[in-house]
């Protein structure tokens, strides 16, 4: 009971902390002809996937030069342009330099995610269909565990699900129990996916400074969907060799992760509520944590100084050093792809008749 009261008191303190006046966002870019379905950034480049009125595109824009590119090339047939998906289905987008990786979810006639990619170099602009991650209505097949990108690394994760005893299930002589049978973490090298040696099936991935962090698949829900578990460590591995860098032991089930060169941030579901924690990438040691509201969105972004999270339209940050949480700004509409790159915190907004890329510039001071 004492620990429960302490947690409640700590959460109340976080919510009641006096914060500096929130910052007013500025518009980096106005998006024409469509709604933004996903947003990402890496270095001086930003990217967004537009659900267009006539053709869907991924746009990569440099903030250091006027150069901008629409992908994939329309000189050949591609899945992206004419793809139709429900706005309720999430779309993933990852950016590594000037290469992008994105997923498009399809619900019928088969539930699957197209995993696609392209880049701005002339030899890389054609759409590459890496894999179709598909499963049936009972959950048997493959599930996508997210995408991530930074520097030269584009990565994604997959979990394979099957019947524990398919013959008995189909014959009606045994239970139709689902089990994890495979999967892994992959990196895109050139235009080919390569499995990261030793990496397990995963439900979340993040990458920074040539390393990959992944949340292993811990359990399956009744529909076969892979879920995280509090009793499995988050693994940090070298993206090239697969060699383990560190293991992070969470205090709850990690439902979102983010990584910078030296910090791994997690949003963990615990018996006492949601907890935002951060760890040292090199050692896996805990560096700090705070309780956060139960309505916190399962999406994080991090630098070495600051971890950013969202509650409704409120965008908040916690200092890695001081452990103080503050309101950074409020979005005008639900932020799409909230992302922290250095001191630039950026996202996309879809307003009535207008889509735009917004940003504020932040420091890690509490």
N, C-alpha and C positions, 0 to 999 in steps of 0.2 A: 504493500500500500504506500509506503514511504517513497519508493522509487516512482510509482505512478504519480503521486502528488508533485514530486520534484519535476517530472517530465512536463506535467500540465503547467506548472509555474514557469518553467523555462520557455515553453511555447508562448505563454502569455507575455513574457518579457520580450521575446523576439518581435511579436506583433505590436507591442506598445513602445518599442524603442523610438525615441525622437530621431528623425532622419533629416538630412539636409534637403533643401528644396529640390524636388525632382527636376530633371533636365528636360528641356524641350527638344524633341527629335527634329532633325533636319531631313529633308528629302534628298536622297542620293540620285534617284532615277524615277521617272514616270514611265510606267509600262503601258504601251499602247496595244489595243486589239486583243484583249483577253484578261483572264484572271490568273493570278499566280497560284500555282498548286504546290510549289516547293521552292525553297531558297537555300543557298549555301555560299560560303566564301572561303578563300584561301589566299593568304598574302594580300596583294593588291587587286586580286580578281574576285568578282562576285558573279553569281550565276543564279538563274531562276528558270523554272519550267512553267511555261505559259499554257494554260488551257485555252487555246485560241478559238475564235469563231469559225475559222476555216481550216486551220492547221495548227497542231500543237508543236511548240519548239522549245529547245533549251537555249537560253541566251547567256553567253559568257561575256562579261564586260570588264575591261581594265579600268581601275580608278586612277592609274598613273599615266594613262595615255588614252586617246580617243578611240582606240581599237575595240570593236565589239563584233561578236560572231553569233550567228544563229545556227544551231545544230539540231539534228543531223543534216547532212547535205540532202537536198531534195532532188538531186540528179538521178537517184535510184529509189525504188520503192522502199518504204520503211514502216515499221510498226507505229512509231511515235506520232507521225503527222495526223493520221485519221483515227487514232485510238479514242474510244469513248469509255469513260469510267464514271462511276458514281462519285459525287463530291464528298460523300461520307467515307469513302475509302482513302486512306492515307497514301501519299506518293512520296517516295524517298528520293533524295538527290544528294550526291556527294561530289566534291570538287577537289582535285589535286593539281595545282598549277593551272594548266589550260586543258586538262582532261576531265571529263565528267562521266559519272555513272548514275543511272537512275532506274527506278522501278515503276511499272505501270500495272495496277491490280485489275484483274478481270474476275468477275463473280460467276458468270455463266457463259457457255454450258459447263465449264469446269472452273473451279476456283484456282487461280494461278497468278503469279507475278512474273511479268516479263522483266528480265534484267538486261538493260541496254546501256550502250556507252558510245562516246565519240570524243574527239578532241579538235583543236583548232588547226593543227598542222594539216597541210594539203592531203597527206596520205592517211589521215585519221578522221576525216570529216564524215565519211560514210557511217551509217548506223551499224554497230556490231551487236548482234543478239547473243549475249553470253550464255544464258540459260533460261528455261521456262520452269519456274519453281512451282509445281502443281501438286494438289492433293484433292482427294474426293470428298464428298459430303460427310463422310464418317471420319475424316482426318487422316486417312492413309495416304502417304506420299511424302512430298517435301514442303517445308515451310521456310520462308525467308526470315533471317534473323537480323535484318538491317544492313545498311551500307554506311561507309565512312570514307573520308579522304583528307589528306594533307600532304604538302610537299610533293613527293613522287609516289605516294602510296594511295591506291584505291583498294578498298577491301569490302568484303561482304561475308555473311555467314548463312549457313543452311543447316536444318535439322531434318533427318529422314525418319518417318514414323511408319510402323507396320503392325500387323496383328502379332500378338505373342504366339498364337497357334491358329494360323489362318484356316487350316483344314478343319479343325474342331469347330471354329466359329461358323464357317460356311455350312457345315453338316449339322449344326445345332447340338452337338454333343459336348460342347465346352463353352466357356465364357469368351466373349469377344473383347479381350483385353488388348489395349494398344500399348506399344512399347517403343522406345527410341532405339533405332537400329543403326544409325550412322549420321553422317553429316560432317561439317567441318568449317574452317575459316579459309577464305581464298583471297589472293591478291591478283590484281590485273597487271600483267606484264606484257607490254606492247598491246596486242589485241587478243591475248589469251588469258584465261583464268588459271591460276596455279594454286594448288592447295598448300597452305602453310603447314610445314612438317610438324606433326605431333599435336596440332590444335584440334580440339573437340568440337562437336556440334554446339552451336551458341545461339542465344536469343538477342544479344546486343553486342555491337562492336564500336570501338573508337580507335583513332589513330593520331599519333603526333611524333615528330622527330624520329621517324623510321621505326617506331614501335607500334604494336597493336595490342589493345586491351579487349578481352572478350568475356562475356558472362556465359558460362556453360549452361546448356539446357539441363534443368533439374528435374522437372516433372512434366506431365501432360495433363491438360484439363479434360473434361468429359468429351469435348469435341476433337481432341487430339492436338490442340494447339500447344506448342512448347511454352513452358513458363520457367522463370528463374527460381532458384532455391536459396534459402539462407545458409544452408550447410555446405555449399560448394564455393571454393575461392574464385575470385576474378583473376584470370591469368593475364600477365603482361609478357609479350614475347617479341623478339626481333622479327620484323616483317620479312626480312630476307632469308634468314636461316631457320626461323622457328624456335631458336634457343630461348629458354625461359629467362626473363629479366627479373621478375618478381611475382609473388602471389599475394593477393590482397584478401584478407578474411573479413567479409562484411558482417555487420550485426543484424542485418535483416535481408530480405529478398531484394536484390538490386533491380529496380524497374526502369532505370535510366542511368547511363554513364556518359562522362565526357573526359577528355584527356588533353593536357598540354605537355610541354617537354618534361616537366617535373612534378605535375599534379594529376592525380586521377580522382575525379569527383563522382560520387554515386548518390542516387536517390533511392533510399532503402525503405521497404515496408516492414515494420516491426510490430510486435504485439502492442506497443504503446503508441503507434501512429507512424507517420512518415518522418524520416530522418535524412537530412542532407549531410554527407560526410565527405572528407577528402583525405587522400593518402599520398605518401611519397612514392613516385613511380619507380625509383631505383631500388627501394628496400621493401615496399609494401606496407610500411609502418603507418599507423593512423596519425594524422596531423591535427584533426579537429572535426567537430560535428555540431549541428544545431537541429532542433526540431523545427518542422515547417508545417503549414496548414495542410489538412487532409485534401484540400482542393488544389494543391500544387500540381501543375501539369507534368506528366512524366517526360520531361525534356530538359536537358542541361547543356550548358556550354561553359568552358573554363579556360582561363589563362593561368600563368604561374602565380598571379596575385589575386584573382577574383573568380568566384563561381557564380554563374548567373542562372536564375530560375524564374518561373512565372506562375502567378496566381491570378487567374482571370486575365484582365487587361493590364494588371500591374506587373512590371518587370523589376525584379529585385536582384540584389547582389550581396554576397557575403565575402568579406575579406579573409583570405587564407591566413593572414598574419594575426589580425586582431579578433577574428571570429565574429565581428559585428555585421549585422544584416541591415541593409538600407533599401529604401525605394529609389530606384534609378530613374524610372519614367513610367508613364502610362501610355499604352498604345491606343490609337483611335478605333482599331478593329482587331480581331483576333490575330496575334502575330503568327506569321508563317515562317518556319525555319529560323527561329531565334538563334543567333550565332555571334560569338565573341572571337575576334581576331586581333590580337594585340590589345590596343585600347579602343578599337572600333566595335561597337555592339550594333548589329544590323539585323533587320528582319524585313519581311514583306507584309503589306496590308492590302486587303481588298475592300474598298468602299463602294458605295453605290455609284456605278459608272466610272470608277477610277481605281487603278491598282498602282502601287508605288513601293519603292524600296526606301526604308527609313533607317536612320542611324543616330546614335549618340556616342560621344567619346568619353570614356570612363577611366578612372584610375583604380588601383587596388586598395587605396586607403580606406580604413573603416570610418 
